[in-house]
Amino acid sequence: METYRDQYVKLFNNGKKVVVIGISTDADTTQANWAHDSGFPFVFASDPDQAVAKQYGSADGKADTRNVFVIAPDGHIAARIMRFNVLSEAAYSDLGKAVAKVAQT
């Protein structure tokens, strides 16, 4: 999540026409404290029973699997990156392109 924070301006159009929501199974209070202390410029949501993850087909029982969805303004999934590789610069480049494409609409 730190890379998303550190590259927020570049990856997420500095929040213009883009909303970033980090969703995990962590308790909301844990996330709120961590997000505040780390200075994240986006929102976090708690999904302890993986209801949201199941709706989007990303629940696999692994807490360390990062799935990224880019949702268009009309609500459809414009890009779906399953098992996002947080160590790959190419993954961030692809994500930036997907966000830019949606942000232009």
C-alpha positions in Angstrom: 0.0 0.0 0.0 2.9 2.3 0.6 3.8 2.3 -3.1 0.2 3.3 -4.0 0.6 6.1 -1.5 4.0 7.1 -2.7 3.0 7.1 -6.4 -0.5 8.4 -5.8 -0.1 11.6 -7.9 1.3 9.5 -10.9 -0.8 6.4 -10.6 -4.1 7.8 -9.6 -4.3 11.2 -11.3 -3.7 12.8 -7.9 -7.3 11.9 -7.0 -8.9 13.8 -9.8 -11.7 11.7 -11.2 -10.3 8.8 -9.3 -11.3 7.2 -6.0 -8.9 4.6 -4.5 -10.4 2.2 -1.9 -8.1 -0.3 -0.2 -10.2 -3.3 1.1 -8.9 -5.9 3.4 -10.1 -8.3 6.1 -8.5 -6.2 8.8 -10.7 -4.6 11.4 -11.9 -1.0 10.5 -10.2 0.4 13.6 -6.9 -1.2 12.8 -7.1 0.1 9.2 -8.1 3.6 10.4 -5.1 3.9 12.8 -2.6 2.5 10.3 -3.9 4.7 7.4 -3.8 7.8 9.6 -0.3 7.1 10.9 1.0 6.3 7.4 -0.6 9.3 5.7 -2.6 7.5 3.1 -4.5 9.9 0.8 -7.2 7.3 0.1 -10.0 5.4 1.8 -9.8 1.9 3.4 -12.7 -0.5 3.9 -13.0 -3.5 6.1 -14.3 -6.8 4.6 -13.9 -9.3 7.4 -16.1 -12.0 6.0 -14.9 -11.3 2.4 -18.4 -10.5 1.1 -17.1 -7.8 -1.2 -14.2 -10.1 -2.3 -16.6 -12.9 -3.1 -18.8 -10.5 -5.2 -15.8 -9.6 -7.3 -14.4 -13.1 -7.5 -11.2 -12.3 -5.6 -11.7 -14.2 -2.4 -9.2 -17.1 -2.2 -8.6 -17.2 1.5 -5.2 -15.6 1.3 -4.6 -12.4 3.1 -1.5 -11.6 1.1 -3.0 -11.8 -2.4 -3.5 -8.3 -3.8 -6.3 -7.9 -6.4 -6.8 -4.6 -8.1 -9.9 -3.4 -9.9 -10.3 -0.2 -11.9 -14.0 0.7 -11.9 -15.3 3.1 -14.6 -17.6 5.9 -13.7 -20.6 3.9 -14.9 -19.8 1.1 -12.4 -18.4 -1.5 -14.8 -15.0 -3.1 -14.2 -12.7 -1.5 -16.7 -9.6 -3.4 -15.6 -9.1 -6.4 -13.3 -5.6 -7.3 -12.2 -5.7 -10.5 -10.1 -2.6 -11.3 -8.0 -1.1 -7.8 -8.6 2.7 -8.1 -8.3 3.6 -5.3 -5.9 7.3 -5.8 -6.7 7.0 -5.4 -10.5 7.4 -1.9 -12.0 5.6 -3.1 -15.1 2.5 -3.9 -12.9 2.4 -0.3 -11.7 2.8 1.0 -15.2 -0.1 -1.2 -16.4 -2.2 0.0 -13.5 -1.4 3.7 -14.3 -2.4 3.2 -17.9 -5.7 1.6 -16.9 -6.5 4.4 -14.4 -5.5 7.1 -17.0 -7.8 5.5 -19.6 -10.8 5.5 -17.2 -10.0 9.0 -15.8 -10.2 10.4 -19.3 -13.9 9.5 -19.6 
